[in-house]
Amino acid sequence: MTNVVPVGTLGGMVWTAQRLDPVRSRRRMELLAEIAGARAARETQQPRRKRGVRLRGLIATRRRLAN
């Protein structure tokens, strides 16, 4: 294992993990939480019948995709 020769090269590209700006990252998480909260509030306000119709539609779509 002393002479390890790479099989191919990436043309000088080096994989580096990008660091996100902590302020942007925090703000993004806050926005996502606000969106999730608004979505949850909106869904709880829907009548049960409407939720049932939507759920049956999702189930039917999933069954069609599975077949």
PASEBA-1860 file (N, C-alpha, C; in nm, 3 decimals):
! residues 67
1> MTNVVPVG> 0.081/-0.120/0.000/0.000/0.000/0.000/0.086/0.127/0.000 ~ 0.211/0.113/-0.031/0.295/0.232/-0.031/0.279/0.314/-0.157 ~ 0.250/0.250/-0.270/0.231/0.321/-0.396/0.084/0.320/-0.434 ~ 0.008/0.411/-0.381/-0.133/0.422/-0.413/-0.146/0.522/-0.528 ~ -0.195/0.473/-0.643/-0.211/0.557/-0.759/-0.360/0.578/-0.782 ~ -0.406/0.702/-0.789/-0.548/0.724/-0.812/-0.588/0.679/-0.952 ~ -0.705/0.617/-0.962/-0.754/0.566/-1.090/-0.799/0.682/-1.179 ~ -0.866/0.778/-1.124/-0.914/0.893/-1.201/-0.899/1.019/-1.119
9> TLGGMVWT> -0.916/1.130/-1.185/-0.907/1.257/-1.111/-1.036/1.335/-1.129 ~ -1.054/1.430/-1.047/-1.170/1.518/-1.056/-1.132/1.649/-1.124 ~ -1.018/1.652/-1.188/-0.978/1.773/-1.258/-0.946/1.888/-1.165 ~ -0.896/1.858/-1.048/-0.860/1.963/-0.954/-0.974/2.007/-0.865 ~ -1.095/1.951/-0.882/-1.207/1.990/-0.796/-1.189/1.928/-0.659 ~ -1.211/2.005/-0.560/-1.202/1.957/-0.423/-1.340/1.971/-0.360 ~ -1.387/1.864/-0.297/-1.517/1.867/-0.233/-1.504/1.937/-0.098 ~ -1.574/2.046/-0.083/-1.574/2.117/0.044/-1.718/2.141/0.086
17> AQRLDPVR> -1.740/2.135/0.213/-1.874/2.162/0.266/-1.890/2.314/0.279 ~ -1.996/2.365/0.220/-2.020/2.508/0.230/-2.074/2.542/0.368 ~ -2.020/2.647/0.425/-2.070/2.695/0.553/-2.173/2.802/0.528 ~ -2.290/2.782/0.584/-2.393/2.882/0.571/-2.373/2.990/0.675 ~ -2.413/3.107/0.639/-2.407/3.219/0.731/-2.500/3.188/0.848 ~ -2.453/3.195/0.973/-2.538/3.159/1.087/-2.664/3.244/1.098 ~ -2.657/3.370/1.060/-2.774/3.457/1.067/-2.877/3.412/0.963 ~ -2.831/3.385/0.841/-2.923/3.338/0.737/-2.982/3.203/0.775
25> SRRRMELL> -2.900/3.117/0.831/-2.947/2.984/0.871/-3.056/2.995/0.979 ~ -3.031/3.081/1.078/-3.129/3.100/1.185/-3.258/3.158/1.131 ~ -3.248/3.257/1.042/-3.367/3.320/0.984/-3.445/3.221/0.900 ~ -3.373/3.136/0.826/-3.438/3.034/0.745/-3.518/2.937/0.833 ~ -3.458/2.896/0.943/-3.528/2.805/1.035/-3.651/2.872/1.095 ~ -3.640/3.001/1.128/-3.755/3.074/1.181/-3.868/3.081/1.079 ~ -3.832/3.109/0.953/-3.934/3.117/0.848/-4.002/2.981/0.826 ~ -3.922/2.875/0.825/-3.980/2.742/0.808/-4.074/2.707/0.923
33> AEIAGARA> -4.038/2.746/1.044/-4.125/2.722/1.160/-4.255/2.801/1.148 ~ -4.245/2.926/1.102/-4.365/3.008/1.084/-4.457/2.947/0.978 ~ -4.398/2.902/0.868/-4.478/2.840/0.762/-4.546/2.714/0.813 ~ -4.472/2.632/0.887/-4.530/2.508/0.940/-4.643/2.540/1.038 ~ -4.624/2.642/1.121/-4.729/2.681/1.215/-4.853/2.732/1.145 ~ -4.832/2.812/1.040/-4.947/2.865/0.964/-5.021/2.752/0.895 ~ -4.946/2.656/0.841/-5.009/2.543/0.772/-5.090/2.460/0.872 ~ -5.033/2.437/0.989/-5.104/2.358/1.090/-5.232/2.430/1.135
41> ARETQQPR> -5.224/2.561/1.153/-5.341/2.638/1.195/-5.449/2.634/1.087 ~ -5.407/2.646/0.962/-5.502/2.643/0.852/-5.571/2.507/0.842 ~ -5.494/2.400/0.863/-5.551/2.266/0.852/-5.648/2.236/0.965 ~ -5.624/2.292/1.084/-5.716/2.266/1.195/-5.846/2.342/1.177 ~ -5.845/2.448/1.095/-5.966/2.525/1.073/-6.057/2.463/0.967 ~ -6.003/2.371/0.888/-6.085/2.309/0.784/-6.190/2.219/0.849 ~ -6.308/2.215/0.792/-6.409/2.123/0.845/-6.365/1.978/0.827 ~ -6.419/1.891/0.913/-6.382/1.749/0.907/-6.413/1.688/0.771
49> RKRGVRLR> -6.524/1.725/0.715/-6.564/1.668/0.586/-6.461/1.698/0.478 ~ -6.414/1.822/0.478/-6.316/1.864/0.379/-6.184/1.788/0.397 ~ -6.144/1.770/0.522/-6.021/1.694/0.548/-6.037/1.550/0.502 ~ -6.156/1.492/0.527/-6.181/1.353/0.485/-6.174/1.338/0.334 ~ -6.232/1.433/0.263/-6.229/1.429/0.116/-6.084/1.438/0.067 ~ -6.008/1.526/0.127/-5.868/1.542/0.086/-5.788/1.416/0.116 ~ -5.811/1.356/0.231/-5.740/1.235/0.269/-5.774/1.120/0.173 ~ -5.902/1.105/0.139/-5.941/1.000/0.046/-5.878/1.022/-0.092
57> GLIATRRR> -5.868/1.148/-0.133/-5.802/1.179/-0.260/-5.655/1.142/-0.258 ~ -5.587/1.172/-0.148/-5.446/1.136/-0.136/-5.426/0.985/-0.139 ~ -5.514/0.913/-0.070/-5.505/0.767/-0.068/-5.527/0.711/-0.209 ~ -5.627/0.764/-0.279/-5.655/0.717/-0.415/-5.536/0.744/-0.507 ~ -5.475/0.861/-0.494/-5.358/0.894/-0.576/-5.244/0.798/-0.546 ~ -5.221/0.770/-0.420/-5.113/0.678/-0.384/-5.139/0.539/-0.437 ~ -5.264/0.493/-0.432/-5.296/0.360/-0.486/-5.273/0.356/-0.636 ~ -5.310/0.464/-0.706/-5.288/0.467/-0.852/-5.140/0.460/-0.885
65> LAN> -5.060/0.532/-0.808/-4.915/0.532/-0.832/-4.853/0.397/-0.799 ~ -4.908/0.327/-0.701/-4.852/0.197/-0.660/-4.882/0.089/-0.764 ~ -4.993/0.106/-0.837/-5.031/0.002/-0.935/-4.970/0.024/-1.067
END
